[in-house]
Amino acid sequence: MNKLVRTVQGLFANLFVWIFSITCIFPIIWMLYSSLKTDREFSLDILSLPRKPFFENYSKAIAEGNIGSYFSNSMFNTVITVAIVIVISFVTGYCISRFEFKGKRLIYAMFLSGMLIPIYALLIPIFVEFKAMGLLNKRYTLILPYIAFALPVGVFLVESCMYGIPIEIEEAACIDGSSFLNTMFTIVMPMCKPVLSTCAILTFLNTWNEFPLALVLIRSNALKTMPIGLTNFVGSYTVNYPLMLAALVVSTLPVIIMYLLFYNQIMKGMTAGAVKG
């Protein structure tokens, strides 16, 4: 009897997980096949499959919607931000965890406080400062705040991970004649690969999808990013939804690819350094 009850409970649990999973994945599937509809087909029935794939939506989104330019701008900002954040986060987290110096706790507290302040509370101060310094509408305008907002999480993850790496490894490398920089970047850094991968993925996602800073700090159409460019597909009175969905697929594709390739690293990185000592 107990075995039957456990079986029934397991079936209901699995059924719930399957239903929940379908509700999560269905919007992506709907977006994919709806982007292949004509505007008329979509208006008649938003849930049905397209009678014939209409790939012209993608060519129109790229040619008329200037998606190619927005995509390259987002990729430029994202790649540079991720690279710089990884290096600075690793060096800062390593130094905070391995060395004792004056003001260490204050510096670490300042980094952690960066995770507590919402980005919307800083939009006006950042805009005023950038305008006063002449940093608006530049190729590097968005990279600066993106790095600043991504560093707190990166430093926290690396600093936590370092406590799980025995310092004896570095001492042995020093005895063997390895320099400080060589030990840090060729021995310790590869051991932090899971947490650095997590930092890279989180920074990639946040930078790629960022909207408010790009909206406030960029006015030039040639420098706008994907989230801002997608707003051009919404008219004052009408919206061509299949065309907009095609642009959304192009915008979502790098995120999906990034997640499918590195989703295992997210779990490893999140648990790395969870137990200190």
N, C-alpha and C positions, 0 to 999 in steps of 0.2 A: 504493500500500500504506500509506504514511504517512498519507494522507488518510482511509483506511478506519479505521485505528487511532485517529486523533483523533476521528472520528465516533463510534466505539464508546465511547471514553472519555467523550465528551460526553454520550452517552445514559445511561451508567451514573451519571455525576455528576448529571444532571438527575433520574434516577430516585431517587437517594439523597435529593436535596433535596425531591422531592415526597413521598416516604415520611416524611421527617422533618417536613415541614410538616403532613402529615395527622395525625401523632401529636401535634402541638402543638395543632391546631385541634379535633380530635375530642372531647376532654374538654368543651370549651365547647358544642359541638353536642349531645353526649350530655346535658349538664346542662339544656339548653333543652328538648329533647323529653321528657326524663324528668320534668321538672317538670309536664308536662301529663298524667301518668299517675295512675291511682288507686293506692292503697297495695297493693291486691291484684294489679294488673297488674305493678307493679314487683317484687313478691315472686316472681311466676311467671317473669318473664324481664326481666332488668335491661337488656338490649341492644335489645330489640324496640321498634318505634315504637308509640305509643299508638293504640289502636283508635279512640278518639274523644277529642279534646282536653278535658281536665278542668280548666277555668280556675278552678274553685272553690278550688284550692290557693292561688292568689294572693290571693283575697279572705280566705281563712282566715289566711294568713300576715300580712296587713295588719291584720285585725280582731282575731284571737285572739292572734297572736304579737307584737302591738305594734310591727310593723316600721316603721310610719309615724313613730312617736316616735324610734326608733333612727336612722332615716334622716335626720330633721331635725336630730338632735343631731350626727351625723357631718358633715352638710353645713355646719352652723353652725361647728363647729371647723375644718373644712377650708378654707372660704372665708376666714375671718378669718386663719387661719395663713398661707395663701398670700399674701394681700394684704400682711400685715406683713412676711413674709420677703422678698418682692420689693423692697419699699422699703428695708428695712434692709440687705439684701445689696447692692443697687445703690449706696447711699450709702457704705457701708463699703468695698466693693471699689473704688469710684472714688477715695476718699480715700487708700487704701493704695497704689494704683498711681500716683497723680498727685502726691502730696505726700511730702516728707521731714520726719519729726518724730521726736522722742525716743521710744523704745519701739515704733517701728513694727514692727520684726522680731519683737519679743516678742508684740505683739498678733496679728500674722499667724500666728505659731507656735501661739498659743493657739486660734485658730480652726481651724487645720489639725489640731491634736490632738483636736478634737471629732469628727473623722471616724475616729479610731483607737480610741476607747473604745466598746466594745459597750454597748448600752442596758441589757442585763441586769445589767451590773456596777454600774449606778447606780440600780437599782430601789429598793433598801433605803435608800440615802442620800437619794434624792428623797422617798420616803415619810416618812422621819423628819423631814426639813426641812419638808415641807408640813404634816405633823401639828402640829409645833411652832408654825408660823405661822398655823394655822387655815385652810389653803387647800384642804383636802379637801372633796369633794362640792360644788364650786361650779361655776357655769356656765362660768367661765373657767379652771378647774383644769387641764384638759388642754392648753389653748392655750399656756400658759407653757412647759412642756417641749417641746411640738411645735416651737415657734419656736426654742428653744435647740438642738435636735438638727438642724433644717433649715438653720440659718444657716451652719455651716461649709462645706457644699457650695455654697451660694449665693454666699458671699463668694469662694470659690476660683474658681468659674466666671466671675464678673464681673471679678475681678482679672486673670485670665488673658486675658479678652476685651479688656480696656482697652488692653493692650499692642499690639493690632492696630489701634487707632484713633489716627490721627495727632494729636498735640497741637496741630498747626498749625491744625486746625479750630476748636479752642477759642480759640486766640489771635486768629484772624480774627474770631470772634464777639465777643470782648472789644473789639477795635478798632472794630467796628461799633456798640458801645454796649450790647451784651447784658450783663445782670447775671450773676453767678456762678450763682445758682440757676436762672435762665432758660436759661443755656447747658447746665447739667448735666441738667435735666429735659426740655427741649424739643429739644435738639440731640443730646446724647450718649446719652441714654436710649433714644430710638428706634433708634439705631444698634446698641444692645445687645439688640434685640428677640429674635433667635434664642436667645441664651444666657439671657435672662430667661424666655422661653417654656419652655426646658428646665428651668430652676429651678422654675418654676410647676408643670410636669407632675410632676417628681420629688417635689416637696413634696406635691402633691395625692395622688399614689399612696401615699406613705409615711404621710401623715396619715390617709387614708381607711382603710387596711388595718391601722393600728396596733392592737396587742392588749395587750401586757403593761402599759403605763402605764395604759390605760383599765381594766384589770382590777384594778390595785393602788390607784389613786387615786380611783376612783369606786365608791361603794356604793349610791347612790340609783338606783332603777330608772328614774326619770324623766330621768336624765342619761346613761344608758348609750348606747354607740355601737353601730353595726352589728356589728362583730366580736364584741362581748360579747353582743349580743342574739341572735346566731345560735346561741349555746350553749344557749339556752332550748329549742331544738327537739330536743335530745337528752335523752331520758328515762333513767331509771335502768336500765330493762330493755328498752325498745323504742324504736325511732326511726321516725317517719313520714318516710321518705326523700323522697318526692315533695313533701311540704310543706316540708321543709328545703331542697330544691333550688329550689323557688319563691322562698324567701327569699334564697337565694344568687344567683339571677338578678337580683332587685331590687338586691341589694348590689353585684353585678358590673357592672350596666348603666352607671352613671356612669363607671366606669373604662374600659369599652370605648368609650363615646362620646368620652371625653376623648382616648383614644389615637387613634381614627380621625380625629378633627378636627385633631390637632396632631402626628402622628407624624413628619411631615417636619421640624418644628421641633426635634425631639430630635436628629436627625443633624446639622442645621446648628449647633445650640447646642453639641454635643459637640466639633465640630471648630473652632468659633470660638475664636480665640486659641491654637490649638494650636502655632503658630509665633510666638514672641515676637520683637519687634524690628522 
